[in-house]
């Protein structure tokens, strides 16, 4: 983010002084307003979502205008996916949605570490619940971006009831989703990350797959799992092998980290932010390493989605070369503003044109497949 751009100036002088969660609601309100005003809707789309035909990809049974989407967390309740599509996101992931409505953790629960271009959140899956989100998606209508729906465990549900809780959300949401994501990697729901162990993940994914198939007869909704960057390498390998075994459609790598190593922010600033998941630039290298390891393990048998520390077109391109068919961002949107996706698409189109690859599909995993000296 450059302080010389209009958004950079606005961020430096105004937005950074406002509580992050309040600023999010204000900004998202403006995005939704743009979607509701016909003339403004067309103008925003033309300004921020120009087409780049060379970036089109086939993924998860869809033809997408590009590979770059908005990660879960921004639109938890499906209140503004059409507006987000106007800003150039090729797909939008809704959620995380839980079986029951829940308020999430006490405020404040979202913090900026500006020097690190990072966020710390302990939101706690605040959302209106899968029944309300399903009703909203059913009423959404057309002219929307491709939509993934990310589902998680309701906090008050005991671990013994977790699978039933995920199944409830699946039965409500599968019919409205272009793909489903099982989130077992948020650090803000006690015990949730324990479900990343293969012995616990297998029955969960199997139950969700069966529920989705029952709910959408004749249509196979793609199913992905979202994992944490903090997994040990051997645990990553187990998840990768399980995904192949179960015929999972994809893995999203990665969620936020509980680590705080190598930050530029002062210890006092980090302490003030407190516990929660760290996202943004500091996550870049670990998320990339996880992506490379997964691709080396699964190849093209499981689609990979790269997320974590994505700020620029070069970051997107690096993740494609490391094995990602699709790429997502979130924190970069907060720091980059409404023109962020346009800049990413333009830069990515230039990088593809300058490469030896004809399409993005040709480039997926090229760096990992290349013989090492």
Secondary structure, 3 states (H helix, E strand, C coil): CCCCCHHHHHHHHCHHHCCHHHHHHHHHHHHHHHHHCHHHHHHHHHHHCCCCHHHCEEECCEEECCCEEECCCCCCCCCCHHHHHHCCCCEEEEEEECCCCECCCCCCCEEEEHHHCEEEECCCCCECCHHHHHHHHHCCCCCCCEEEEEECCCCCCCHHHHHHHHHHHHHHHHHHCCEEEEECCCCCCCCHHHHHCHHHHHHHHHHHHHHHHHHCCCCCCEEEEEECCCCCHHHHHHHHHHHHHHCCCEEEECCCECCCCCCCCCHHHHHHHCCCEEEEHHHHHHHHHHHHHHHHHHCCCCEEEEECCCCCHHHHHHHHHCCCCEEEECHHHHHHCCCHHHHHHHHHHHHHHCCCCCCHHHHCCHHHHCCCC
